[in-house]
Amino acid sequence: MHVIDKDTCIGCGACEAACPVGTISMDDDGKYVIGDACVDCGACAGGCPVSAISAQ
C-alpha cells in the first residue's frame, strides 16, 4: 500500500486527481491521506510533484 508523508505533502491535490479509484482525500490539517479503497496502483506517487508518496 502507498502512504503519503504528511511532513513532505504540500496539499496541492495532484495525487487526488491522479487516483483512479478516488480514495485520496484531504484531512483536517490540509494534507492528503490515502483511504482503505486503495488498489495500490501507484498512480498517486507518479503524480506527486514533491515525492511525498511511497510504497510500504
N, C-alpha and C positions, 0 to 999 in steps of 0.2 A: 504494500500500500504506500502511496505517496503522502508526504506530510509537508506542511508549509511552516517554515521557520518564521515565527512572528517577529523576531528581532530584525530580520532582513526584509520582510514584506513591507512594501511601500503603499499598499492599499490601492493600486492602480486599476485593478479589475481585469487585467489581461488573462489571468488564469480562469476566472469565472466565464469569460467569453469563449475561451478555448475548450472548456469542458463539454464533451458531447452528451453527458447524461445529466447535466445541471445540478450537480451535487456540491458545488462550491458556493459558499455564501459568506457575507461579511458578519463578523461578530460585533459585540458591543464596543470593542476597542478600536474599530475601524480597520481591522486586519482580516484576512480571509482564512477560512477553515475548510477542510475537505470533509464532507459528510460520509455516512456509512454506505451510501449507494455507489461509492467509487468502484469503477471497474478496472482500475489500475492500468489504464492505457498510456499514461504519461503525457497526454496532450497538454495538460496544465503546465508541466515542467518546461516543455518546449516554448510555451507562450510567455513565461515569466522573464521580464527584462533584467531582473536583478538576481536570478538563480536562487530564489528563496525556497524552491520546491525540490525535494529529493525523495528517492525511494527508500523505504525502510524495510 
